[in-house]
Structure formats: structure tokens, C-alpha cells
Amino acid sequence: MDNESAISRQSLESPVGPSRANTAILLAIAGAMALVHVLTNNRYGFHRDELQTLSDALHMDWGFVAYPPFTPFVERLGLEIFGLSLVGLRMFSVIASAAVIVVSGLMARELGGGRLAQVTAALAVALAPLALFEGTEFQYTTFDYLWWVLIAYFVIRLLKTEDPRWCLAIGATVGMGLMTKYTMGFYLAGIVGGLLLTRARRFVASKWFWAGIALAVVICLPNLVWQIRHDFISLHFLRHIHKRDVGQGRADGFLYQQFRICTNLFALPLWMGGLICFFRDRRYRMLGWMYVIPLVLFAAGKGRFYYLGAAYPMLLAMGAVAGERWVASLSRTWRWTVEGALFTGLAACGLYFGVMIIPLASGGPLKEFALKNNGDLREQIGWDDLVKAVAGVRDALPAEQRQNVGVLVGNYGEGGAIEMLGPAYHLPPPITLTNSGWLRGYPTPQPATLIVVGWSREDLEEAFTACRLAGHNGNPYGVENEESKDHADIYVCGGPRQSWPAFWEDHQRFG
């Protein structure tokens, strides 16, 4: 008989309590967080990243420069169902975030935890700053977060039941992850490493293991074919973005932010205890490696701090199980003291970051605090003003110029704003050289007059003829962001100095 650790034996022997009642509590926690997001997601406006996804959703393909096709596909469904609605389009992120909370509690249940462990795991995940953010915007990181957590749950089921058919669920979810965000490859390295470094390697001999691999390949094959046809353009994009992030210091503080943003600070004993327990438990040791290997890879490769955020729910689940058993050994007074201190700390930290991350107020001190401390919220303000300003420049042109005018933008946020919000002002589709916009090419016939936003005066003088300053962009709130500070000037120019094909080839942008 294997010498399983105490936690492993208890995880198989301990009662888990009335599962229906516990599930109802988990659903209530997730539902409460979802309600907060639904009630607040209509404030401010779209984020520049959301505008890019919306634009790409109108040009569906098996791949995009900045990401795989899953997120634009979901956003296309959202557009068909809800139209251009902040609450509606962000509903999918809200649902995914709520699912993460429930699955985190279920992981604690599968590891042998009772009601206290399940509720603790769910709350610790729900009140983590990164998890709070994932329900506020439509981002591919939200779905990536969900796939990581689901994979951990399926791995726990695989190791607990020793039923290799769970490899199919793991493979399918890995495939969906690779169709959502390419950092799934780092988690996959952790899964494979954990498999080979532990006794779970025995599953390699199962036909279900190879069927899971085949399923993952089939799911992500269309995107792989798209990448081959486009000379792996996303790889060039990722190299450029990584170099930019490192140069601008965006990769700094990777380890520090694991404690501050990726997890709730008061959950530190839970996830660190969970990691230790995973490595001490022969049955579930694989999950310890599923955290450590991506951690080392991201740290060594100078990844952004949030890339690892989705690996913490499984650690929190195991830590909650171990913590539940520890407090059960204490006297009633000490047990209530420890539980009260933990939940109070989780709530206080969650509330502080929640005020900063979630747009709880449409005005007043809370809004000022959020905008001061949250750059993502600042980037949601001013897009309507930008489009209105461009339309004003267009309307001021002589009639002969208005008949053949194009709008050239400098980044994907501007492109998405013109494409999604511009039709209300009868603006033409944007001309953009950034990311997948470059692949779509320039318009035919080419416009004789260009309204240009997001370009510096120096770049314009070099690339175009007869440029003049024609307007300014800003917002009535005085919020300083990229568009109001760096891209405030709007120009009117003639055509490019090169031919359009040569200009297009020479000015591809990644951003």
C-alpha cells in the first residue's frame, strides 16, 4: 500500500457534508459577485482592449495577430444577442468569473473539504484583486483564467478517481485554452512536467491520455493552420510586445504582485499552505508542479505578473482543506477567533481593492479614488469624445474633400472606437496598420484626404503630404489617459508620399 500523507487519506475518508446545501452557498457567493458586476459594468465606457476585440469580432477568422479566435468569437455572439451594450457584452466575463468561484469551492470539496473549506476557497478566490478585475471587462484573460481553473479541477478528479477518461476533459480544456491565450503553453509545461515528475506518469500508458492530446490538437488545429499561413505573425507580435513590456518596466515586480494583486493578501497562509500540502501529498503532488513550473518560467522569462494568477485557486482550495482540519483541532474560542480574523481580513482587502477596481460609483470621492489608482478605468473614458471630434473635423472639410475622406488611426483602441462608434456619425471604417487591421489592407479606392489620429507630427510629415492640425481630442471629465494626453491632436493630411502598397508594407504596427 502506498504511504499516502495524512491529508491524502483524509481527503478520501472525510465526509464532505450535504453537497447540495454547500453547492447552493457557492452559487450564492458567485451570484453575489456577479450581481455587483452586472450593476456596475454599465459605467464609464469600453476599454481600448475591448474595442480591439469588438473590431476583430466583425472580421471573424481562425486567428488574429494579438490572440487566438475564441474571445472575438464570443464577442461576436454578444454583439448578435445584446448589440453594442456594455453590460451585455461583459456578461460573458461575469459568467466566467462566477464559474471560477464555484469551481474553486468544488476543488476544495474534491480534496475532502467540508463547508468551511469550500466557502473559504470560494471567498479567497472571489476577493482576490485579479479575480475582481476579470469580471469588469471583456478580456481574453478572463476566459484564460477559467480554463486554468477547470484544468486543475479535472486533474484533481483524475488523480482522485484514477479514471484516465478525465484526460479527455483535460485535453479539451487545454485546446480551448490554446484557442484563447497562448500563455496556456506555460501551464501545459506545468501539466506535462507534473505528470512526468510524479507517479501520475502512469497515465501516459493509457489510450485516454493520448486521446486527450489528440482532442487538444484537433481543437487548436485551425489556429495553427492560420498561423502557418500568416508566417506565425502572432509570434512576431508577442516578441515585440514582450520587448516593449520589459523595456517599459511592465514586467517589474512579478513576485511582489503575486501577493498584492494575483491573490488576496490575507489568503497568503492558505495558498502557501496549499502548495506545501500538494508537495507533501503523493497523490496530488502533480498540482504542486503545475504551479511551480509556470512560476519559474514566467519569472525567468520576465512575464507580466497576472500571467500566473489563475494558478492560485487550486492552491487556495488545498490550503482551505488543510486549514479546516487545523482549526477543527482548536478550542471553540480559538477556532472562532481564527475564522473571524481570516474572513475579516479577506473582506477588508477585497473591499479596498474592489473600490479601486470595480466602478462602484459614477461620481464623487469613490470615482476619484478609482480613477486615480486604476489605469484600466481611465482607459475607458473618452472614446465617444474621440469619435465625435473626428466627425467634427470631417464636417468642417470642404464638400469635395468630404466625398473621398478616410480616417487613419494609430492604435487598436482608436481603430475599434471608429469602427464600433463611428457609424452613429456616418464615419467610414477606420484605416489601421495595427495588429490584425494591417492584414485587412487599405481601402479601395484609396482616399484622397485623411483624417489622422494617434500619429505624431514628425511621423506624419515623413509619411504624408500636406498635413495640418485640424482639431483636438479630450474628455469633459479632465481624465488624463493615453488619448487625451499623447494622442490629443487630430490632423488632416493628403495621401502617403509612397504608393499605398509600399506605405502599407513599411508601416505595420504591433501594439
N, C-alpha and C positions, 0 to 999 in steps of 0.2 A: 504494500500500500504506500502511496506517495505521502511524504511528510508535509502535508498542507499546513500553512500557517493558521494561527487561531482565527484570523479574520476570514480566511477562505472557508474553514469548517463552519464558522458561524453563518457565513453567507448562504450556505446550503441548508443549514439546520434551523435558523431563527425564523419565527413566524413574521410575516410582513403586515399583519393586521388586515382589517377589512379593506380590500383593494378598491372597491367601488367608492367608498367614502373618501379614501385617500386620493383617488383619481379626481373626484369632484373638487377637492381642495386645490389640487394642482391646476385644474381648469379654472378655478376661481382666481387664483393668483395670476395666471396668464391672461385671463379675461380682464382683470382689473388693469393690468399694464396695457393691454390692447385698447381698452376704453380711453385711457389717458392719451394715447397716441391719436386715436380717432378724433377726439375732441380738440386736439391742439395742432394737428397736421395741416389745417387749412390756413394757418397764419404765415405771414411773410410771402414767399414765392418759391419757385423751383430753384434748386441748386444747379450750378453750372454742370455738374456731372449728370444730373437728371436730364437736363436739356440735351446733352450729347446722346444719352440713351434713347430719349424720345425721338430725336432726329434719326438715329440708326434704326429705330423701330419702324420708321416709314420706308426703309430701304432694306427689308429683310434679306439676309444671306446666311450662309453656313459659317461665316466668320466675319469679324471686324478687326480693325487694326488694334484697338485698345483692349479687346476682350473677346471671349468666345460668344456664341449667339444666344445662350439661354436667357440672359437678362433682357436684351432687346425684344426677344420673342414674348416674354411675359408682359413687357410693357406694351407691346402691340395688342395683346389680348386686353390689357387695361384700357387702352385707347378705344377699342371696339366696344367695351362694356360701359365705361364711365365717361368717355370723352376726355377733354383736357381738364381734369379735376384733380386738384392736389390730394384731397382725401381719398378719392377713388384710386388713383394711380399708386399712392403709397400704401393702399390696403394690403397688397401682396407682401410688402415688407413687414407690416404689422402682423399678418398671419404667420409669416416665417419666424418672426421674433417670439411670438406666443408659443409656437410649436417647440422652439428651443427650450423654453422654460419648462414645458410639460415633459419633454424627453429627458431633461436633466433630472427631474424628480423620478422618472421611471428608471433611469440608470441606478439611482440610489436604491430603488426597490429591488431591482435585479441583483444588486450586490448584497442584498439581505437587510436593507434598512427598513425600519418601520416608519410611522407617520412623521415623527420628529426629523428623521434623516431626510425623508422625501421633501418635506416642507423647507427644511434648511437649505438643501441643494437648490430647490427652485428659487427661493428668495435670494440666495447668494448670487445666482446667475442673473436673475431679473434686475437686481440692483447694482450690477457692475456697470461702470460708466460706458464701456464699449457696447454692452448689450442694450443700454438705454438709447444710445445713438442709433443702433441698427433699425429701430422702429420709426425713426423720424424722417428718413429719406429713402427714396428708391435707389438702392445701390447694389452692385453685384456682391459686395462684401456681406450683405445680409443673407443672401442665399448660400454663399460660401460657408458662412457661419453655421447654417442649418445642416449642410451636407457633412461637415466635420463632426458635428454632434451626433447625427444619425449614424455615421460610420462607427463612432465609439460605442453607441448603443448596440449596434449589430455585432460588433466584436465581443462585447460582454456576453451577448446571447450565445455567440459561437463558443466561447470559452466555457460558459456555464453549462450549456446543454451538450457540448461536444458533438453537435449535429452539424456536419460540414455543409449542409444546404444553406446555412446562413452566409456562406461565401457568395451566393448569388446576390443577396441583398447588399452585401459589401461592395461587390463588383459593380452593381447597377448604380449605387450611390457615388462610387469613385468616378464612374463615367459621367454622371450628371455634374459632379464637381469639376471635372476637366472641361465640361461644356459651359462652366460658369466663370471660373477664375483659374489661371494657370498655376497659382501657388498651391493648388491641390497636389501638384507633383512633389512638393516638400513633405506634405502629410503622407503621401503614398510611400515616400522613402522611409518614413517612420513606421508605417504599417509593415512594409517588407522587412525592415531591419528588426522590428519587434518580433515578427514571425520567425525569422531565422535565428535570433539570439535566445529564444526561449523554447520550451517544449511544444509550443504551438506549431513548430515546424512540421509536426506530423501531418498537419492538414494539407501540406504540399502534395502528399501522395494521393489525395482524394480527387476524383474526377470533378467534384463540385468546385474545388479550388480553381481548376483550370477553366471550368465553365464560367466562373465569376470573372476571371481575367478576360475570357472571350467576350463576355457581355459588356464589360467596360470598354473594350476596344471597339466593339460594334457601335456603342452609343457615341463615342467621340470620333469615330472614323470620318464622318462628313467634315468635321472641322479640320482634321488632319489633312484631308484631301484639299480643302480650301487653302490651308497654309502652304502646301506644296505648290499649288497653282499660283500662289502670290509670293513665292520666293521667301516664305517664312517671315513675312513683313512684321508680324507681331513680335518676333524675336528681336528684330532691329528696334522696334518701338520700346520693348522692355529694357534693352541695353541703354537706350538713350535716356529713358525715364529714370533708371537706376543711377546712371552717372549724374543726372541732374539732381536727384534727391540727395545723393551723397555730397555733391558739391554745395548744395544749399543748406546742408545740415539737417535735412528732414529725417535722416536715419539715426541721428544722435539720440542718446537716451533710451536705447532699445530696452535694456534691462530695467531701468528705472520705471519706464512706463508699463512694464508688466504688472507692477504693484499698484500704480496710480490709476491707469486707465483700463487696462485689459481685465482687471479684477477689482472687486470692492476691497478696499484696504483692510477692512475688518474681517474679510474672508481669508486673510493670509494663513492663519493656522489650519484652516480647512484644506486649502489646495496643496499646501506644502505637506501636511499630514497625509493627504490622499496620495501624493506622489511617493512618499516613503512607504505607505501601505501597499501600493501597487508593486513596488520592487521587492517587498518582503513576502509577497504572496506569489507562490509559484504558478498558480492557476491564472492570475491576472497580470503577471509581470509584463506581458506584451504591451499593455496600455501605458506603462511607465516609459517604455522606449518610444512609444508613439508621441510622447511629449518631448522627451529629451533630444531625440534625433532632429526634429524640426527646429527646436530651440538652438541647438548648436549650429545647424546650417544657416538659419536666419542671422544669428549673431555674427558668425564668421563672414557671411556674405553681405553684412550691413543692410539687412532688410528693415522695412518700416515696422514699428512696434506692434501695430494691430494685426500683422500677418499671423501671429501666433494666438490671437485672442480666443479663437474657437476651440483651442485645446484645453481650456481650463474647466469647462463644465464636467468633463469626466473625472478630473482630479477633485473637484468640489463634491461630486457625488460620492466618491470613495471616502473623502475626508469627513463628509457628513455622517456616513455609516459608522466610521471609527469613532467619531465624536459622540454619536448617540450611545454607543456602548460604554464609552468612558464616563459620560455624565450619569448613566444608569447606576454606576458603582458609587456615586457620591450620595451624601445625605440629601434629604429633600431641600433643605435650606441652601446648600451649596449648588445643588442642581438648578434650582430656580435662579440663583444669582448668576451662574454661568450662562444659562439660556437667556436670561434677561439682558445681560451685558452684550451677548453676541447679537441678538436681534435689534437691540437699541443701536449698537454700532453700525450694523448693516443698514438700518433705516436712515440714520443720520448721514452716513456717507452717500447713500443713494439719493437722499433729498438734496444734499449740497450739489452733487453733480447733475441731478435731474433738473434743478433750476437753471443750471448753466447750459445743459444740452437740449432739453425739451422746451419748445417755445410756449411756455405756460401762460405768458401774458402778452397782450397785443400793445401794451404801453406801460409807462411808469417805471419804477425802480427795478422791477424784475426783468423787464425787457432790456433796460440799460445794462444790467449786470450780465445778462446772457450775451448781448452783442459785444460787450467789452471783452469777454473771455472766450467766446466761441466764434472762430473764424468761419466755420461752416454756415452758421446762421447769417453772418454778414454777407456771404456769397449768395444768399437767397434774395437779396434786396436789390432792386434797380433794373431788372430785366425789362419790365414793361416800359420803364422810362427810356431805356436804350432804344427800344423799338420805336417808341413814339418820337424820339429825337431824330432817328434815321428817316422816319416818314416825313417829319417836318423839313429836313434837308431836301428830300425828294420833291416835296410840294413847292419848295422855293426855286427849283430849277426852271429854266425856260421850257416851254412846251415841247420844243424839238428835242431837247435832251431827255425829258421825261419819257419819251416814246421808246428809247433804247438805252435804259439805265440798268445797271447791275449793282448788287450790294456785296462787296468783298469784305470778309471778316478775317480777324487774326487768330481766333482761337475757337475751340469747340463750343464753349458756352455761348459766345456771340452767334455762332452758326445755328445752334439749337434754338436760341431766342428768336432769331429772324425767321427760321423755318416754322416754328410752332406758334409764335405770337404774331408774326408778320402778316399772315393772311387777313387779320382783322383790319389792317391798314392798307391792304392791297399791295403789299411789297412783293417783289419777285423772290423766288427761292434764293438762299444765300450761295455765294461762291466761296468755297472754303478749301484751303490746301492742307488742313489739319486732319490727321488720322484718317478715318475712312472717307471723309469728304474728298480727299485728294484722289482716291480711287474712282470716285464718281465722275471726275473730269470737269471741265469748264463748259459753260452753256454754248449752245449753237442755235442761232448765230451769236457771235460774241458781242457784248455790249460796247457801245462807243464811249459811254460815260460810266464811271464807277464811283459809288459812294463807299468810302473805305473806313472801317472802324478796326481798332486793335493793332494798327501798324504805327511805328514811329515815323516821324517826319523824315528822318535820314533814310530809312528803308524805302519809303515812298518815293523820294526824289531819285533814288537809284533805280527803282523798278518801273516807275510810271512817268508819263508826260503830264505837264500842266496841272500840278497839284495845288490846291488851295484849301485853307482852313474854312470849313463851312458851318460848323456847329460844335456843340459840346454835350457830353453825356453826364448825368449825375442822378441824384435821387433827392426827393424832398425831405428826407429824414437826416441828411447830413452824414450818413453812414459811409465810412471810408472802407472801400474794398478795391479789388483789382480794377473793376470797370470805372469806378468814379475817380480813382487816383492815377493809375497808369495808362488807362485807355479812354480818357475822357474826351479826347479830340476826335472830331469827325471831319473827314476830308472829302473833297470831290476831285477826282483825277480823270485824265484821259486814259487811253489804253496802255498796255505794257510796252516798254521800249523794245523788248524782244517779240518774236512771234508768240502767239498763245501756247502752242505746243512746247516751245523752248522755255517759256516762262513757267509753265506748269512743271516741267521736269526739274527745273532748277530751284524750285521754292517749296518742295514738300516739307511739311512741318509735323513734328511729333509733339504732343502736349497732353 
